[in-house]
Amino acid sequence: MTNWLESQFSLNGKKALVTGASKGIGASIAIAMAQAGANVVLVGRSHDSLSATRVAIENLGRSTETLVVDVESRARISDAFKSIDQLNVEIVVNNAGSISRAPAIETSLEDWDRIIDTNLNSVFQISQLCAKSMLAKGHGRIINIASLLSFQGGINVPAYTASKHAVAGVTKALANEWGAKGVTVNAIAPGYISTDNTQALRNDVDRNTSILARIPIGRWGTPEDLAAVAVFLASPAASYINGEIITVDGGWMGR
């Protein structure tokens, strides 16, 4: 018999949708959702890119569905999500993101638009499309992936910084509108996480040394560090948490 505490952290019988689920943070979150009991809808650029995550989840005895879509495109999101109500999604993790590193003076408007479309516009559009059925049922969880650059300016990443500041704002705005209707909206702000996107930083000896010196825990984070927090925010245990931007950064922001 499941005790009360176990039930508070269980996602049994739930269905979660995770964007950018092919690797890194998104794959870890999707797999963690399945480990907690959820079936998972995987969103990525191709079926092949999602195959490893799909196999890992199905090996846990959970079912998967896939939506192939480039979230940079509003039209493609609309087309891919036109039957989203039929999937009965109760948990949405807006993880898909993109970054481009260049001084502001050299950042092209094409790069600016691409990053804003991927990191911000898709978050609002997917949240809006999925929330329609959640609000009708009076229950749902939306979890956005923000960044430490939701609070700081960063260096040579102007579009990324702008997009992640805005993700924090959208999280709070939607939380204010939907919380009383049973749909909570929160965000996770990762610190320096060891993924493909940060490989160049980790390969730069001087930059890597300076980053580690600033992190009180003394190491880079892992995707699994974030996945556990995502499961918590999706679970009944987090039912009274709404509009929060939770940093998972090894203490970076407290220093």
N, C-alpha and C positions, 0 to 999 in steps of 0.2 A: 504494500500500500504506500503510495506517494505521500510524503509528509508535506506540511504547508510550505516550508522553506524551499523544498525541491520544486514544488509547483510554481513558486514565484519566479523561478529562473528557467522554467521550461517553455519551449516553443512548440510543444507537441500539438499537432493539428493545425498549425499556422502555415501560411505560405508567404515567403519572402521574395522580393525582387531586388537584385543587386546589379547595378550597372558597372561596366568596366571589370567584369568578373573573370577575365581570362588569365590574369596573373597578379602577383603582388598583393596589395592591400585588398582589392576586390575579391580575388580568389580566396584569400584567407577568411574574409568575412562570410562569403557564401558557404564555405565548408563549415565554418563555426556555427552558422545558422542551422545547417543540417545536423551537426553534432548535438545541437540543443533540441532537435526534434522537428524542425521545419522542413517542408518541401520548398524547392527554390527555383525561381525563374531567373535564368542567367541572361544578361544582356551584354553583347559584345559585337565586334565588327565582322566576325565570321563564325560559322559552326566549328571550323577547325581550331580556331583560337580558343574556343570554349571547351574543347573536348577533354582536356586534362582535368579541369574543374568538374565537369559533368561526371566523369568516371569516378573521381574521388568521392563525390556526393552519393552516387548510386551504389558505390561500395559500402556506404554507411546504411544502406537500406532505404534511402530517401529518394523521392522522384524529382526529376528536373524537367524543365521546359526551357527552350531557348528563344530569344528574340534577337535577330541579327539586325543591327541598326548602327549607323554612324551618328552619334548624338550631337555632332557638330551641325547637323541639318535639321531645321525645324520641320520641314516637309517629311523627312524620313521618320522622324519621331512620331509625327501624327499618323503616318501610314502604319508603322509597326505597332503602335499602341491603340489602334482603332477598335480592337476587341478586348481591351484590357479588362473591362468589367467582367467578362466571362472567366477570367483567370482567378478571380476572388482573392486578389493580393491584399494582405493585411499589413505587411511590412515592406517599406521601400527604403533602399540604401542608395543614395545618389553619390556614387563613388567615382565615376568616369571623369577623367581630367587630363589636361594637357599643359605643358609648360614650354616656354621658349626663353633662352637666356641671351640677352643682348642689352647694351646700354639703351636708355630711353631714346636718345637722339638717333639711334640706328634701328629702332623697332619699327617694322613696316606696319601700315594700317591693316594689311592682310593678316599678318600674324596677330595683331591686336584683336581683330574681329574673330579669328578662328578660336583663340583662347577664351574670349568672352562668351562666344556661342557654346563652346564645349563645357566650360567650367561653371557658367552662371545661367545662361538661357535654358540649357537643358535641364538644370535642376528645377527651375520654376515650371517649365513645361511638363516634365514628367510628374512632378509633385501635383500639379493641377489636374492632370489626366487621371492619375491614380486616386487622388483624394475624392473624386466624385462618388465612387462606390463606397469608399471608407466613410464619408460623411453620411451617406444614405443609411449605412449600417450602424453608425454611431461608434465606430471603433477603428483605430489604425495607428500605425507608428511610421513616421518619416524621419530618417536619419541622414543628414548631409555630411559630407566630408569637407571640412573647412581646412585651416592651416594655421601655423603660427603667423603666417603673413595675412591672416585676418586681423591681426593686432599690430604688426610691425610693417615697415616699408620694404625691407629686403634690399638686395643689390642686383641690378641688371635683370629684374623680372617685373617690369611695371604692369603688364597686362595680367599676369598671374596674381600679383598683389591686389590689383583692383578687383579682379573676379572673386578672390577669396574674402576680401572685405565685404563684398556684396553678398556672398553666400551667408555670412554671419547675419547680415541685415535681413535677408529674405527668411532665414530660419526664424528669427524673432517675429517678423511680421506675420508669417503663416501661423506660428504658435499662438499669437494673440487672437487670430481669427478663428482657428479651428480647435483650440484646446477645450473649450467649453462644449464642443460638439463631439468629443471623444477621440479626436485625432491629435496626438502629441507630435511636435516637431522639434527636434534637437540636432545638434551638430557635434562632430568630433574634430578637434584641431590637432592633427599629428605634429609631433616635433620632427626631428631628423630620423627618418625611417630608412632602413636598408632595403631599397628596391632598385629596379632598373633606372628610375628617374633620378636617383641620387648617386649613381655609380661614378659619374664624373667628379663629384665632390669628394667621394671617398678615395678616389684615385689621386687626388691632389693632396700631396703629403702635408703641405703647410696649412691648407684650408681644413683638412680633416683633423689635424692636431688642434687648431684653434676652436673648431666645433666641439670636439670632445672635452676640451678644457672648460667650456661653458656649460656642459651638461653635468649637473651634480651627480647623477647616477654613474656617469663615466662611460657610457656606451651608446651606440646607435640603437634605436628602437627596432622592433621587428613587426611585420604585419600582424603576427599573432597578438602582440600587445594591444593593437587596435581592435582586433576581432572580438576579444572578450568584452570590451566596452560596448561594441555594437550589439552583441547579444544581450547585454544588460539593458541597454536602452530599448530594445525590442520586446523585452520581457515584462510580465506583470509587475515585477519588482520596481520598475521605473515609471509606474503609472502616474506618479505625482511630479514627474520631472518634465518640464516643458519650457521651450525657449532658451535652453542652455547651450553654451559652446564649451564643451569639455576638452581641456587640453590633455594630451597624452604625450608628454615631452621629456620625461626624465627629470623634470624640475627646471627646464630652461626658462620658462616665463617667471619663475619665482626668484630668479637670481638677480 
